[in-house]
Amino acid sequence: MDLEEILYQNIAYIKWLKELVNNIKSIDYKRAVVVDIEVNEETIHNLEKIRDQINNIDVFGLVIKDYEYFDIVKVFLNTNKINYIISSLATDKLDKYNTLKDNSSVFIASWQDKHEIGKLSFDGLIDRKGRLKETYYNVYSGNNNQNTAFDIPEISILKPAQLIYDDQSYTYTAMTHSNEVGWIPDYEEAKLNYEWTLIKCDEYGNEIALKELAKTPRIRLKIPKNHDLYKLQLSVLKGNQVRQVRTNLHTPVVGVEISEIIE
């Protein structure tokens, strides 16, 4: 998409949005109209363009996927006395939750991971089977002044230390972290349970389908065709708690040409 087409699309969007807000106000002028906008390097510019053309938006909802530009945007909003809420906060950014909630209303991106036809997401406070993630406890403790324990250690996936090829089988191992001994495999002392899931992505990296695999600390996986479009997810369980991690199937080769390894 070239610059001229982007400009045309922006103009068309603002025109559509203006008509929509006016129609909503004509039907129900008492309720506030909230327009979501993603927080990134273009947010302030986009806000200025929208406000220049539309003067009856009551509140802007900030969609926060990372915090790199949040402070700058917040200063702009406060300086210009623009009402805002945090309408979507990614659960992996909840380390900022307690400071954000004192300044504005905060809505978590998703209560539960989604598993729909052709679309998956893993940004919920609970997984698709209803098990509680660490972020659930972070929110619960913050709202109730309690320090509820999340009892699953940090986890990782140990991938094969070799090049992988379609239709060949390789071993992947669940790793857990202990302050006493560091990273270790098969953390049986903690009485953990394991679940492996193969996730398929589209060409843009969007997760679209999954297949449940084994329930063991170690898995022997037959690599699917076009393996660059797949991820492997490890879920570690204890009671109704769950911790998840996802990774590409291959181990990146850093600083070495593939031809050198093959030779």
N, C-alpha and C positions, 0 to 999 in steps of 0.2 A: 504494500500500500504506500503510494507516494505522498508527499507533503500536501499537495493540493486535495487529494482525496480525503486525507485525515482532517483537513480544515473543513471540507464540505460536511463530513460526518459530524464534526463538533457543532457546527451551525445547526444542522438538522436535529441533533440531540437536544440542544438548548431550546429550539423552537417547540419540539415535542413536549419537553418537560414544562415549559411555560404554559402551554395549553392544558396539560394534565393538571398542574397545580391550580390553575384558574377554574377548571371544571370541578375539582374537589372542593375548592372554597365556595363555589356557587351552590353546591349541594349541602355542605356542612362547614360553615365558617367558624364554628366554635372550637373544633378540635385542631390541634397543632399538626402541621404537615412537616414530616421529617424526611429529608433527602440524604441518602447514604453517599459517602464519597471515600474512596480508598486513600489511605495516608501513604504518600510517596513524594518524590522530588517535584512532582507537578501539582501537588494538592493546592498550594496557595494560588498558583496561577489559575487553576481550574475554578477555585472558589471565587476569585475576582471576576472571571468571565461570567459565571453563573449569576452572581449578585448584581452585576452590571445590567443584566437583561431581565432578571426575575427578582422582584422585591417583596414577595409575599411567602417566601419559605421561612417557617418559624424556627426550625432546628436542623442542624446538619449532624448526621450520624457518621462517626468516624469508624471506618473498617481498618483495623490495625492487624497487619500480618507480620510486621517487624517494627522496631522502635527507632530506626535510624532518623526518621524525619518527624517523629511525633512531637518532640519538645518545640521544634521550630513552628510547626502548625499550631500547637496549643498557644504559644505566645501570640501568633497572628490573630487567632480567634479571640483571645482575651483582650488584646489591645484594641481590636475593632468591635468589642462587645457583641460578638456573634454567639448565639446560643448553640451548644453542641452537647451531644452525648456520645459515649463509646458504644456503638451499636453492634460491633462484632470484634471480639478479642480472641485471637487464636489461643487455644489452651496451652500450647507450648511456650506462651509468653506470660504465663500467670505469675512469674516471679515479680512482675510489676503490679499485680492485682491490688495489693493493699494500699499502694500509693495512688493508684488511679481512682479507686472507688471513693476516696475522700473528696475528689474534685468534681466528679460527674457520675451520672448513672452509667453502669457498665453491664453490657450483655455479652455473655460468653458465646463464642461462635456456634457451638453445637452442644447439646446435652448428651447425645449418644452418637457413636460412630454410625455412619450410614452404609447400608448394603442394599443398593437398588440395582435394577437391570441397567447395565452399562455405566454405572457410576458408583464409586466407593469413596468414603472419606474416613479419616482416622483422627478427627479433631474434637471428639467428644470427651466429656468428663467420665463417661463409662463406655465400655466397648460394645460391640453389636450384640453380645450375649448378656449384657447387663452387669458385667463385672466392673468393679470400681478401680479407676486409675489413680495414680498419685495426685494428679491435678484435682480430682474430686476432693481429696483430703485437704489439699491446700486451700480450696475455697471454703470447705466446711469449717476448718479450723479458724480461718480468717474471719468468718461471719459469727462464730460462736465462742471465740476466745478460748478455744480448746486446742490441745496439741495431740490430736488423734494420730496414732502411729500407722505409718505405711511400712509394712514389714517385708518388702521384697528388695533385695540388693540391686545395685546397678547391674545391667546385663549387656552382653554384646554377642555377636556371632563371629566365631572363628572360621574364616573361609579357607578353601584349599590354596596352598602356596604354590600354585602352578597355573598355567593357562588352561582355560576350560573350552570345551568344544561341544556343539550340539550333539545330542543323543548319547553322550558319554556320562558316566556316573561319578559323582564326587561326594566327599564327606564334609558336612557342616556341623559344627559343634557349638552348643550353648555354653557361654562363659558368664560367670558371675564374679563380682568384685567384693573382696573382703579387705577391710583395713589392715588386718593382721598379715595376710599373705598375698594381697593383690588379686590379680585375675587368675581364676582357676576354672577348670571344666567340671561339670557334673557336681554341683554344690548340693550333695545329698543331705548334709547335716541340717540344712534349712527346711527340709521336707517340701521341696518345690515340685511343681508339676510343669510340664512343657507341652506346647502346641506349636507346630510348624504350619505355615500357610504360604502357598505360592500365589503371588499377585501378578496379574497381567496388566500392562499399561498400553495406552495407545501411543502413536508416534510422537505425541507432544508431552508424554510423561504422565498423563492423567490415569489414575488407577480405575480400571473398568470391570475387572472380574477377579475371582479368587477360587482357589481349590485347597481344601484342607488336606494336610498330609499326616505325618506321624505325630505321636505324643510321647516322644522320648528325648533325652538330653542330646542325642546325636542322631543325625539323619543322613542317609545315603540317597542323594537326589540325582535322578536322571535329568540332564539338562534339556530343556525344551528347545525347539527350533526358534531362531531369532531371539536368543536368550537376552539380548540387550533390552528387550521390551518387558522383562520380568524382574520382580523383586521377591526376596524371601523374607517373610516375617516370622519372628520368634515371639511367642507370648509365654511369659513365665507366670505361673499362678500359685497363689497361696490363699486358701479359703476363698473368699469372694473378692480378693484383690488380684490385679493383673498389671504387669508391666510389659510393654511391647517395644520392639525395635525392628526396623526394616533395613534391608541392604540390597544392593545390586548383587547378582550372582557371581560376578568375577572380582578378583583382586586386582586393583589397578597396578600396572607396571610403571614405576617412576624412574625416569632418567635412563631408561634402556630401550633401545629399538627392538621391536618385535622380531625383526629379521636376525638380530644378534642372538636372541634366545633360541630361535628355531635352529640356527646353525650350530 
